[in-house]
Amino acid sequence: MTNQLIISMIFFSFQLPTTTHQGCIFHLYQAMSKKMKKFNLWIYYKSDDDLHLFLKKVMAIVLLVPSLMDSAFELLQNEYLKNKKLKRFKESLAKFMMYVNKQWLKSEMRTMITFYEVEFKTNNWSECK
């Protein structure tokens, strides 16, 4: 989480105490896609069905009830370590999973990144057609 985001969240929580700060699923997935590219997963994401399915599961964590996110992440963490079809991606997946856990699954981020029962999942109407 950037300092600018933290400052913005604090400012708005004081100025507008009844407002909920909600993230955008489009931008969350965009950020995750950039990390897939950085960790050399993107090319295989497009061509390897097992990796594609695994990464889709990771990205779907934000659609769960917040109380289930940690358990889901832990199950997926164990899945990629044990799944023989994902073995060749082990190092890159370790980096990606660490990124997801540290960047998006912090307890203070839960209300912002959970999209469970959220009516509007994006704030970028021009890019979500």
C-alpha positions as CSV (number, residue, x, y, z in Angstrom):
1,M,0.0,0.0,0.0
2,T,1.4,3.4,-1.0
3,N,1.9,6.3,1.5
4,Q,-0.5,8.3,-0.7
5,L,-3.2,5.7,-0.4
6,I,-2.8,5.5,3.4
7,I,-2.9,9.3,3.8
8,S,-6.0,9.4,1.5
9,M,-7.8,6.7,3.5
10,I,-7.0,8.5,6.8
11,F,-8.1,11.8,5.4
12,F,-11.4,10.5,4.1
13,S,-12.1,8.5,7.2
14,F,-12.0,11.7,9.3
15,Q,-13.7,13.9,6.8
16,L,-16.4,11.4,5.7
17,P,-16.7,8.9,8.6
18,T,-19.7,7.0,7.2
19,T,-18.0,6.5,3.8
20,T,-16.6,3.1,2.9
21,H,-13.3,3.2,0.9
22,Q,-13.8,0.5,-1.8
23,G,-11.2,-0.7,-4.2
24,C,-11.8,-1.5,-7.9
25,I,-11.6,-5.0,-9.1
26,F,-10.5,-3.9,-12.5
27,H,-7.4,-2.1,-11.1
28,L,-6.7,-4.9,-8.6
29,Y,-6.6,-7.5,-11.4
30,Q,-4.6,-5.0,-13.5
31,A,-2.0,-4.8,-10.7
32,M,-1.9,-8.6,-10.4
33,S,-1.5,-9.0,-14.1
34,K,1.5,-6.7,-14.0
35,K,3.1,-8.8,-11.3
36,M,2.4,-11.9,-13.3
37,K,4.5,-10.3,-16.1
38,K,7.2,-9.3,-13.7
39,F,7.5,-12.8,-12.3
40,N,7.5,-14.4,-15.8
41,L,4.1,-16.0,-15.4
42,W,2.1,-14.1,-17.9
43,I,3.2,-16.0,-21.1
44,Y,2.4,-19.3,-19.4
45,Y,-0.8,-17.9,-17.9
46,K,-2.0,-17.6,-21.5
47,S,-0.9,-21.0,-22.6
48,D,-0.8,-23.4,-19.6
49,D,-4.3,-24.4,-18.4
50,D,-3.2,-25.6,-15.0
51,L,-1.3,-22.3,-14.2
52,H,-4.2,-20.3,-15.7
53,L,-6.7,-22.1,-13.4
54,F,-4.5,-21.7,-10.4
55,L,-4.0,-18.0,-10.9
56,K,-7.7,-17.4,-11.5
57,K,-8.4,-19.1,-8.1
58,V,-5.9,-16.7,-6.5
59,M,-7.5,-13.7,-8.2
60,A,-11.0,-14.9,-7.0
61,I,-10.0,-14.8,-3.3
62,V,-11.3,-11.2,-3.3
63,L,-14.8,-12.4,-4.2
64,L,-15.0,-14.4,-1.0
65,V,-16.4,-13.4,2.4
66,P,-13.5,-11.6,4.1
67,S,-13.4,-14.2,6.9
68,L,-12.6,-17.0,4.4
69,M,-9.8,-15.2,2.5
70,D,-7.0,-16.4,4.8
71,S,-8.2,-20.0,4.6
72,A,-8.5,-19.8,0.8
73,F,-5.0,-18.3,0.5
74,E,-3.6,-21.0,2.7
75,L,-5.3,-23.8,0.6
76,L,-3.9,-22.3,-2.6
77,Q,-0.5,-21.9,-1.0
78,N,-0.4,-25.6,-0.3
79,E,-1.9,-26.5,-3.7
80,Y,0.9,-24.9,-5.8
81,L,3.5,-26.5,-3.5
82,K,2.1,-30.0,-4.0
83,N,0.7,-29.8,-7.5
84,K,3.2,-31.5,-9.9
85,K,1.8,-29.7,-12.9
86,L,2.8,-26.4,-11.3
87,K,6.3,-27.5,-10.2
88,R,8.1,-25.7,-13.0
89,F,6.5,-22.4,-11.8
90,K,7.3,-22.9,-8.2
91,E,9.8,-20.1,-7.8
92,S,7.7,-17.5,-9.7
93,L,4.6,-18.6,-7.9
94,A,6.3,-18.2,-4.6
95,K,7.1,-14.6,-5.5
96,F,3.5,-14.0,-6.8
97,M,1.9,-15.5,-3.7
98,M,4.1,-13.4,-1.4
99,Y,3.1,-10.3,-3.3
100,V,-0.6,-11.1,-3.1
101,N,-0.3,-11.9,0.6
102,K,1.7,-8.8,1.5
103,Q,0.0,-6.3,-0.8
104,W,-3.7,-7.4,-0.8
105,L,-4.5,-9.7,2.1
106,K,-3.5,-7.5,5.0
107,S,-6.3,-7.2,7.6
108,E,-6.5,-3.4,7.1
109,M,-7.1,-3.9,3.4
110,R,-10.0,-6.4,3.7
111,T,-12.8,-3.9,3.6
112,M,-11.3,-2.2,0.7
113,I,-10.5,-5.2,-1.5
114,T,-13.4,-7.6,-0.7
115,F,-15.9,-7.6,-3.5
116,Y,-18.3,-10.0,-1.7
117,E,-21.8,-8.6,-2.1
118,V,-20.4,-5.3,-3.5
119,E,-22.8,-3.9,-6.0
120,F,-20.3,-1.8,-8.0
121,K,-17.0,-3.7,-8.3
122,T,-15.2,-1.1,-10.4
123,N,-14.8,2.7,-10.4
124,N,-13.5,2.7,-14.0
125,W,-16.6,2.6,-16.2
126,S,-14.7,3.6,-19.3
127,E,-12.4,0.5,-19.2
128,C,-14.9,-2.2,-18.1
129,K,-17.0,-2.6,-21.2
